Amino acid sequence: MSDVSRSENRVRDSDGNIVQAHSVRDVHFHGAPPGAGPGVSQQLPVPPAVFVDRDPLMAWLGERVAAAWEAGRPAFVALHGPAGVGVRSVLRRYWADNSGSFADGVVRVRFGEGQSVAEALADVLADLGVDRRELPVSEAARQGRLLTVTHPKSVLLVLEGVESAAQVEPFLLNSPRSAVVVLSRAPIRHLLRVGFQARAVEPLDERFGLELFDRVLGVGWHVESGVEPAALVRACGGYPLAMQATAAQIAGASEWEVADLVRALASRGLEALDPESQEYVRVSFEGAYLRLSPAAARAYRLVVGHHPGSAVVADGAAAMLGVTEDEAVAVLTALSEARLLERTGAGTFEFHTVAHWHARDRAERDEPRAEVAAAVERVVGWYLAQAVAHDRVLSSRPRLGGLYQVPAAVRPTRAQAWAWLERRRPNLRAAVALAGRFQMPELVWQLCEALWGVYHVHRHYDEWIATHRGGVEAAIQLGDARVRMRMTSQLGSALLNVDDLDEAAAAFAESHRAADEAGDPVGRQSALEWSGKIAARRGRTADALAFFDQSWHVAATEAPERERPRMFALLWLQRARVLLAATEHERAAQAARQALEHFRDTGETDNTAKSLLVLAQAAAGLGDPAAAGRAREAADLFQADGSARGEADALEVLLATAPDDEARARLTFLRDQARG
């Protein structure tokens, strides 16, 4: 049952986006198969409209899953085959036919550019309902959480674009009613040693290729050309993807052109094609490209060849092409009709991996380098403007980027901002890489600055570190000390969160040097505060307090007066935490009161709750009955902000100081939720 719909053509290795390397993923929820209940994860596209052959392979898949479940263990299955042969189509058809066997649906991981296995584990856990703010930091802890979350479930976990067993092993479920299916270009022998059963997806036999063309084009489609249809099947190498693109060319040709086109395609013959599967596919893409209008061909070269990420929105494409949005939709639609792009929704499109590389090749030959660079600058600038517009509503932290200094024309809600940044995060990550490749350091660092909020709150630490290393390089390239200060500081905070304390300390030391060089007291104050946090994490109380004293001095004597109250409040909070860890409860309580006095009047509920929590913990250590009330207030604020971890900490203090059945039940619920 081979795929000839456009969903067959989506051989993407990234997770939602550009396919160039080996990491992970972009998740899209698609229409649920018949019978799927509400809330069930549905992350595979609908099966192709036309299938031929593949019945033995489908039967083999079903037998492997049934045998594993009968033995009381999850099924581990691997399918491999080159691009365009229909590996993904087989699985989509299997899912459509068997979705009722997996009560908790299907979760999809796509390995591609820019993410690590740890980030993929985080995304899968989030898709399965784990709050991102409660995700473990380490890869091993995330793997353990995945086992806990999925053990009682029945889920199909699909790993696409896999290149090594190391990418697979963290996803080996222990659920006896689940299945893990690995899709790869080539066989991965080590998977056999960890319990996988593997099967190759072969090119179609000639008779099924003929059936495919007949079903798409109608019986007799070749008669006028005088060409034996088998010649065209052979020219496509038995690859459904090449056949679909070829059939699309024939179907889209004028009636008087069909005979000549069929003869031209058939005359190439199998011997004229590169033996690699991508070359079979490239032949069809080349033919489709040569039939495009000049405007559509330009859009193909620029958008499909150089857009940051394979998911394309019409307004971003319009910016890239320097045309109106309506004009962009028109040329993107033309590309989708030529099967060089897939329409995924109103004004949204995606391109195929092979199309991306083919379009880049054509751009190198047909598009002046200056035109490509200008288009890249426009589209990366568009993504930067969008990122700033959404990031600026999340907090009032100081930013350096020029776009932050311009009043916002439209202000999205906080929920809209989070949704957009998370949905377009793969594009933004790809935009950082693209701007770096085209030597656009100003765009690199500004994108990093705009990504800090979503990285920090949603804990995308690996991606954060990878992009910000590029941000630091951009700052060095520009020779701008203030930018270097910001990039090293943001990188340092990510490193601190993953407990890489030595490198974090070096980053903040560099941030401090850059702030001195730039004459920026705010940067100097911040670097000293973060250095104190590192010392506290190492258990060096005296060093931490000394850093906080230095930070306070800079704030009090050099920082702009309007920014001092918040700086002082944060330093009181940091000091309170360090003193609490040193069991100096009275001094910790005094410092926490100072922080609380400021934050209560600012609307910063998160920092208000943190101050209340430290105050409650210190009061409990002193035996003060006021601890229960402080803890209750903190728990309520944390709950309102959706901070389960903070709420649980506050409830533990409350229950240690006063009996409360409701609080106990709530804490039990939060702990169960955290365990998955």
Secondary structure, 3 states (H helix, E strand, C coil): CCCCCHHHHCCCCCCCCCCCCCCCCCCCCCCCCCCCCCCCEECCCCCCCCCCCCHHHHHHHHHHHHHHHHCCCCEEEEEECCCCCCHHHHHHHHHHHHHHHCCCEEEEEECCCCCCHHHHHHHHHHHCCCCHHHCCCCHHHHHHHHHHHHCCCCCEEEEEEECCHHHHHHHCCCCCCCEEEEEECCCCCHHHHCCCEEEECCCCCHHHHHHHHHHHHCCCCCHHHCCCHHHHHHHCCCCHHHHHHHHHHHHHCCHHHHHHHHHHHHHHCHHHCCCCHHHHHHHHHHHHHHCCCHHHHHHHHHHHHHCCCCEEEHHHHHHHHCCCHHHHHHHHHHHHHCCCCEEEECCEEECCHHHHHHHHHHHHHHCCHHHHHHHHHHHHHHHHHHHHHHHCCCCCCCCCCHHHHCCCCCCCCHHHHHHHHHHCHHHHHHHHHHHHHCCCHHHHHHHHHHHHHHHHHHCCHHHHHHHHHHHHHHHHHHCCHHHHHHHHHHHHHHHHHCCCHHHHHHHHHHHHHHHHHHCCHHHHHHHHHHHHHHHHHCCCHHHHHHHHHHHHHHHHHCCCHHHHHHHHHHHHHHHHHHHHHCCCHHHHHHHHHHHHHHHCCCCCHHHHHHHHHHHHHHHHHHCCCHHHHHHHHHHHHHHHHCCHHHHHHHHHHHHHHCCCHHHHHHHHHHHHHHHC
